[in-house]
């Protein structure tokens, strides 16, 4: 990873960490994960497998440090890696110019994938404080809807400030 790419990913993840840290819990100490929005943009800016794995892992560590979910540290790492790899695969399938609409849709679906991975791994590792479907409806769906807006705004700003070089998705 080039230094420029590393710094960009670090800044995006730091922004997501701050947003994740200040977001209040909405259901039993569980809060929506807006760190995902900046993770998606970081992956879009450098869609290569090693970069994606690194970004997903670091995002998972950062989310684990700020989680309000009891025992949610490992599930946070798992869900970020799953969502990161899903994002890269989706980018490979789309492999065309991304509009803000497509990026927002990707954030919605990616958040759903992340939420399912988080709840599923938490269920297997530490258990859930409420039924899976209740947590999905109360936390994951609102977070996915909110991530549409957050990703839309951040991606608009990102494309204004950072004129990305035309890239083809390369999976190394």
Secondary structure, DSSP 8 states (H G I E B T S, - for coil): --HHHHHHHHHHHHHHHHHHHHS---BTTB---THHHHHHHHHHHT-BHHHHHHHHHHHHHHHHHH--STT-HHHHHHHHHHHHHHHHHHHHHH-S---HHHHHHHHHHHHHHHHHHHHHHHHHHT--SS-HHHHIIIIIHHHHHHHHHHHHHHHHHHHHH--------B--
